[in-house]
Amino acid sequence: MSATTSTPSRQQVLTALAETKKFILISHENPDGDALGSLVAMSEVLRCLGSDSLILMSAEDLPLPYEYRSLGLKNVIHSLPDDVAERTFVFLDCGNIDRNPADISDHDGALILNIDHHHDNTLFGTVNHVVADAACTTEIIWDLMHGLGVSPNQTIAEALYVGLVTDTGMFMYENTGTRAHEMAAELIAAGVDVHGIYRQLYEGIPFGKLQLLARGLANVERHDDGVLTLTHLTADDYQSADAQENYSEGIVDHLRSVEGTLVAALVRDRLSEGHSDQRKVSLRACDNSVDVSLIARAQNGGGHRQAAGFTTTMTKAEIVAFLRHEIAAQI
């Protein structure tokens, strides 16, 4: 591994991880590959150090999407444990403390380690180890793992690789740097089955996901000479396709490849009980002309310059008008 620049936050996190023995690991709602890979890898690193860690997730986020089920989450809880006062909180890949399944407002004295790579992280931790130029949060955990003297076993290597592959778009996004490839090389040497993970993530898709994609592509519309390419999925689309809510993952990436597009957007109804009046909006920027994280933050969302999202009760028409206005303001 190439040399890592030592920072005060890195040293503080390493000290806390090495000297503390009980943890609660948390990521953002609707966790993606980087979030889940970070949770599994960090939990296993801590186990190798002889520490006890619990993974706090909302029951709504389980079961995991089919592509991530082989990660094998362990020690998952849905509410804070009785011994919460004895535990250190470790937030992973979570740019905003409000985007998580726990209300820790009653634990103001708790030590919070905030480990993330989102450039718009709100720095809510006691220690904020935010590395904005890291390709993914699992890259940061890979670095911390070395700092703790832990070698990647099969569980760690696979979890880190899932986070790396998904957040770099199979090494094709602009956030892919030399360290991402160094990390991949080490994980492959540790036993990662590259083709097996590719098939797990991107092949063997349920037929309902293909049907949902067909509906998404049929609903595509373009605005402002194609600057905004957008599609939407309604609850009826999901029902007709016999599709689960997470089957929409990846649809927006088809839109970003359309010639002339600066921003691609997917607007989809939420299906979970109690949220049927809400819509989730996924945004992708095609170059550096528009920072979609600024657009998402205007609706209390977040993300990266080129990939972000938010949840809203606005109608689809209102969302389109909002997006057109915000994009125009940047270009």
N, C-alpha and C positions, 0 to 999 in steps of 0.2 A: 504494500500500500504506500502511496506517496505520502510525503510528510504533511501533517496537518498543522495549520497555524493555531497555536494555543491562544485561547481567549479566556477572560475571567469567567464568563458564563459556562464555558465548557468545563473548566476546572471545578466550578461549583457543582455542576450536575454530576460529574464523575465522583466527587467526594460524597455527595448525597446518596447516589446509587450504591456506592461501595460501603457506606457506613450505616445505612438504614436497612432494616430487615423486613418491613411490612409496607406494601404499596397497594394503591388502587390505580389501575390504568384506565384512561378514558380517552375517547376520540370523538369526532363530530358525529352528528346524526346522519343516518343513511350512509354508513361508512363505505368507502370505495376500496380499491385494491391497496393503495398506499396506507390508508388508515388501518385496515385489517392486517396487512403485513406488518405494520409497526406494532400493533397490539400483540400479535403472536410472537414476533421476534423479541420484543422487549421482555415479555413474560418469560420466554425461554432463557434469555440472557440472565435475568434475575434468578431463575431457578438454578442455573449453573453456578451462581454466586451463593447459593444456599438461602435465598430470600423467598418470602411468601408474597405473591402478588395475585390480586383479583382483577378481573376485567369487567368493568361496569358498562353494560349496554342496555338500551331500551328493548323491551320485549317485542316492540313493533319491528325491530331490525332483524328479528330471527323468524324463521330460518334464514340463513344467509342466501344471497343469490347463488344459483347453481354453480357459477364459475369459481366461487371462492370456498365452497364447502369442504374441499380437500385440505384446507389450511388447518382444520382441527382446533377450533377455539376450546380452551379449557378454563375451568374456574370462573365461569361467567356468572355474574350476579345482575339483578335488575333494580336493586335499591341499595342504599348505603348500609354496610354491615354494622353490627353492634359495636365492633372495636374500631370504628372509623377514626376515633380520636388518636389511635395509635399508629395510623397509617399516613404515609406521604402520598399526595395526589401527583400522578404523572399524566399530563395532557399531551397527547401525541397527534400531530397533524390537525390541530384544532386552532384556527385563527382567532376565534372569538369564544369566550367562555360561555356565552349564551347558546352556542350551537352544540350542546352536549346533553345527555340524558339525566344529569344530576343537578340537584339544587344544593349547592354547598355553602349557601349564604349563612348557615348556622355554624360554619366551621372557619371563621375568619382567621383563627390563629394557625390554621393548617399550613404546612409547607407545600407549595405548589410548584412543580417543575414543569415548565412550559417548553416543550421541544417541538419545533415546527420549522417549515420552510416557506410559509406564505409571507409575502412581502408586506401584506396589510395586517399582519398579526397585531392584536390590540395590546400585547405585552401585559397580560393579566396575571402572570405568575409571580411567585416570590423570587424565582430565578427564571429568566427568559433566555433560553438558548435557541434563538431564531436565526437560522442560516439561510438567508434569502437566495443565495446563489447555489444552494444544493438542489439537485434534480428532483429530489423527493425526500420525505421525512425518513424513509428507510435508509437513505444514504447517510443521514445524520446518526441514526442508530448504529449503522455499520461502523462509523468512526468511533462512537462511544464504546461499542463492543471491544474494539481494539484497545482503547484507553483503559478498559477494565480488565484486560488480559484474558478475554474469552475468545476461543476459536469457534468458528461457525460449525455447529453440527447440522445434520440434515434438516431439522425443523427450522432452525434459524436461517439457514441458507435459502430454503425454499420461500419462507415468508418474506425475507428481504428482497429476493428476486421478483416475487409477485408485485411488491410495491414499486420496485424500480421499473419493471417492464410496463406496468399500467400507467404510471405517471409520466413516463417519457414517450408514450405512444410507440412502444417497441423501438425506442432509441431514435425516433424520427422527429420529436418535438424540439423546439429551440432550447429547451432547458437541459438538453443532453450535452454534458461536457466530458472531458477526459476522465474525470473521477468516476463517472457513471460506468464507463467501459472498464476501468480498473476494478471497480466493485464487481461488475458482472464476471470478469475473468476469474476473480478469486472465488466467487460463489460457484461458478461452474467447476472449478478445480475441487471445491468442497463436496461436489456430488450432485449439483442441480441438474435435473433432466430438462434441458432447454426445450426440446420438442414436446415432451410430456406436458410441461407447463403451458406452452403455446396452445396445445390442443385443449387443455383444461379451460383456458381463458377465452379462446376465440373460436373453437370448433365444437361440434356436438351440441349445437344450440337447440333448444326446444322448438317445435314447429310453431307454437304460439308466438315466439319471438319473431320468427320470420314473417308471420302474418301481421304482427304489429308494425314491423318495419314497412311492409307493403302499404299499410294504411298511412303511416307517417309520410312516406314518399308521395302518396296520392294527394296529401293535404298541403304540399309545399306551395308557398306563395312568396313573391319577391316584391320588395318595396324600394323606392328611391333608386331606380335603375339597377336594381340588384345588389345594392350596398348591403341591405338586410335580406337574408334568405331565411325563411321561418317556416316551421310546420307546427301543427298542434295535434294532440291526442286527447280525445274525450273519454269519459267513463264508458260510453257506448263502444268506442273503438276497442278498449280493453276487453269488454264483455264479448264482443263479436269475434275477437281473435283468441278468446280463452287464454288471455295473457295475464301474468302477474305484473304488479306495479314496476318491479325492477327490470322488466324486459325492455324498457325504453332506453336502457343504457346503450350508448354508442350511436343512436340514431342521429344525433346532432352532428356527429363527425362526418356523416355522409354529406351534409349540407355545406360544410366549410370548404369542400373541394370544388364547389361550383364556381365557374369563371366569373370574376367581377365581384364576388362576395367579400365584404370586409368583416361582417359579423353574421354568424349562424346562430339560430335560436330554436330551441324546442320548448313549447308551452304544453304542459300536460296536466290533466286533472289529477288531484290526489284521490286515492281510493280508500285509504285507511279510515276506519270509523272515527267520527268526530272531526275529520278534516276535509269532508267532501265539498266544502265551499272554497277550498284553497287550490291554487295552481302552483306548480313548480316550474321555474324557468331556468333552463340551462343555456349558457352563452359560450360561444367560441369565437375568438378573433383569428383572422387568417394571417395577419401580419401585425406590425407595431403601430398601425394607423389609429387603432382604437384600443383603449385599456378597458376591457369588459369588467374588471374588478371594481372600477369606479362606478360603473352602471349598477352592478349588483349591490354595492355598499349603499347606494341611494335608496335601496329598498330593504336595508338591514340584512343583506346577504354578504357574500365575500368570495374570495378565490384568488386566482392569479390574473396577470395581465391578459393572458390568452385563454383562460378557462375559468369561468365563475358561474354563480347561480344565486337565486333567491326564491323565496316562497311568498306568495301574495294572495289577496282576495280580489284583486282587480279582475275584471272580465278580460277575455282574450282581446277584444277590440281596444280596451284601455291599455293593455300591455303593449300591443303593437304601437299605439300612439306614443307611449312612454319611451319605448326603445328607439323609435325613429327620432324623437326629440333629443335623446341623450347621445345618440350616435352623431347626429348633425352638429351637436355642440362641440364634439371633439374633432370633427374633420372640417 
